[in-house]
Amino acid sequence: MADSSNCKTYTSNTKTLISIAILALLSLNVSGCGQAISQVMTQSNTPVPATTKQEIAKRYQQKFVFGEWRYQSVEDKPGELKVFIQIPNKLDLPEEQTQQYIQSVICPHSSEESIWQSLADVRLTVSLYSAHKSNSISETCVNPLA
């Protein structure tokens, strides 16, 4: 009987440890996504002003004049601008690292206040693709003024 009780205690302890590990992982995901979720929640569904779309298009046209990467377009829908950059070959990075690269290098820098002010209620997403837009890797830029 004692062996059976020890086995039940071991199983119970294992289940508790697994539950704690799952909760810890979930809390990390929630806190990591908190800023992005709050930004999405505060975005409006109003049409993007034409001047804002033009300003973003101009910025990326100028940024990708030289080299093999090419600005292709900016698409708008209520509350969102999506910039498409075509690259010659798929990056040899995992998707998460590509998204981090987009966030740190391709998204407007926090010091570009005039851009961020014009994007106050607009979500800006940058997408990289090599052959088809439908196979792009995208990242939503974090507005430091939001």
C-alpha positions as CSV (number, residue, x, y, z in Angstrom):
1,M,0.0,0.0,0.0
2,A,2.8,2.4,0.8
3,D,4.2,2.0,-2.7
4,S,0.9,3.0,-4.2
5,S,0.6,6.1,-2.0
6,N,4.2,7.2,-3.0
7,C,3.3,6.7,-6.6
8,K,0.2,8.9,-6.3
9,T,2.2,11.6,-4.4
10,Y,4.9,11.5,-7.2
11,T,2.2,11.8,-9.9
12,S,0.5,14.6,-8.1
13,N,3.8,16.5,-7.6
14,T,4.7,16.0,-11.2
15,K,1.3,17.4,-12.3
16,T,1.7,20.4,-10.0
17,L,5.2,21.1,-11.4
18,I,4.0,20.9,-15.0
19,S,1.1,23.2,-14.2
20,I,3.4,25.7,-12.6
21,A,5.7,25.6,-15.7
22,I,2.8,26.1,-18.1
23,L,1.5,29.0,-16.0
24,A,5.0,30.6,-16.0
25,L,5.3,30.2,-19.8
26,L,1.9,31.7,-20.3
27,S,2.6,34.7,-18.1
28,L,5.8,35.3,-20.1
29,N,3.8,35.2,-23.4
30,V,1.1,37.5,-21.9
31,S,3.6,40.1,-20.6
32,G,5.6,40.0,-23.8
33,C,2.5,40.6,-25.9
34,G,1.0,43.1,-23.6
35,Q,2.4,46.2,-25.3
36,A,1.5,44.9,-28.8
37,I,-2.0,44.0,-27.6
38,S,-2.6,47.4,-26.0
39,Q,-1.3,49.1,-29.2
40,V,-3.7,47.1,-31.3
41,M,-6.6,47.8,-28.9
42,T,-6.0,51.6,-29.1
43,Q,-5.8,51.7,-32.9
44,S,-8.8,53.3,-34.6
45,N,-10.8,52.0,-37.5
46,T,-11.0,55.3,-39.2
47,P,-9.5,55.8,-42.7
48,V,-5.8,56.6,-42.9
49,P,-5.3,60.2,-44.1
50,A,-3.8,60.3,-47.6
51,T,-1.0,62.5,-46.3
52,T,0.1,59.9,-43.8
53,K,0.1,57.2,-46.4
54,Q,2.2,59.4,-48.7
55,E,4.6,60.3,-45.9
56,I,5.2,56.6,-45.2
57,A,5.5,55.7,-48.9
58,K,8.1,58.5,-49.4
59,R,10.1,57.4,-46.3
60,Y,10.4,53.8,-47.6
61,Q,11.0,54.8,-51.2
62,Q,14.0,56.9,-50.1
63,K,15.2,54.2,-47.7
64,F,15.3,51.5,-50.3
65,V,16.7,53.3,-53.4
66,F,20.1,51.6,-53.4
67,G,20.8,47.9,-52.9
68,E,18.8,44.9,-53.8
69,W,15.9,45.4,-51.4
70,R,13.0,47.3,-53.0
71,Y,10.1,49.2,-51.6
72,Q,7.1,47.9,-53.5
73,S,3.9,49.5,-52.0
74,V,2.0,50.6,-49.0
75,E,-1.5,49.4,-48.6
76,D,-4.0,51.0,-46.3
77,K,-7.2,49.9,-44.6
78,P,-9.0,51.6,-41.8
79,G,-6.5,52.1,-38.9
80,E,-3.6,50.4,-40.6
81,L,-0.8,50.9,-43.1
82,K,1.1,47.9,-44.5
83,V,4.5,48.5,-46.2
84,F,5.8,45.8,-48.5
85,I,9.5,45.4,-49.1
86,Q,10.7,42.9,-51.7
87,I,14.0,41.2,-51.1
88,P,15.9,39.1,-53.6
89,N,16.1,36.0,-51.5
90,K,14.4,34.7,-48.3
91,L,16.5,35.7,-45.3
92,D,18.4,32.9,-43.6
93,L,16.9,33.7,-40.2
94,P,14.1,32.2,-38.2
95,E,10.8,34.1,-38.5
96,E,11.1,35.5,-34.9
97,Q,14.6,36.9,-35.6
98,T,13.4,38.4,-38.9
99,Q,10.6,40.1,-37.0
100,Q,13.1,41.5,-34.5
101,Y,15.2,42.7,-37.4
102,I,12.2,44.5,-38.9
103,Q,11.3,46.1,-35.6
104,S,14.9,47.3,-34.9
105,V,16.1,48.3,-38.3
106,I,13.2,48.8,-40.8
107,C,10.5,50.3,-38.6
108,P,10.9,54.1,-38.0
109,H,13.3,54.9,-35.1
110,S,11.7,56.3,-31.9
111,S,13.5,59.6,-32.7
112,E,11.4,60.1,-35.8
113,E,8.7,61.8,-33.9
114,S,7.0,63.5,-36.8
115,I,6.3,60.1,-38.4
116,W,5.1,58.6,-35.1
117,Q,2.8,61.6,-34.5
118,S,1.2,61.2,-37.9
119,L,0.7,57.5,-37.1
120,A,-0.9,58.3,-33.8
121,D,-4.0,56.2,-34.5
122,V,-2.6,54.1,-37.3
123,R,-0.9,50.7,-37.0
124,L,2.2,50.4,-39.2
125,T,3.2,46.9,-40.3
126,V,6.2,46.1,-42.4
127,S,6.3,43.0,-44.5
128,L,9.3,41.4,-46.2
129,Y,8.9,39.0,-49.1
130,S,11.0,37.5,-51.8
131,A,8.6,36.0,-54.4
132,H,5.0,36.6,-53.3
133,K,3.4,39.0,-50.9
134,S,1.3,36.2,-49.5
135,N,4.5,34.5,-48.2
136,S,5.8,37.6,-46.4
137,I,7.1,37.9,-42.8
138,S,5.5,40.8,-41.1
139,E,6.0,42.8,-38.0
140,T,3.9,45.6,-36.5
141,C,6.1,48.6,-35.5
142,V,5.7,49.7,-31.9
143,N,4.8,53.4,-31.7
144,P,6.8,54.9,-28.9
145,L,4.3,57.7,-28.5
146,A,1.3,55.4,-28.0
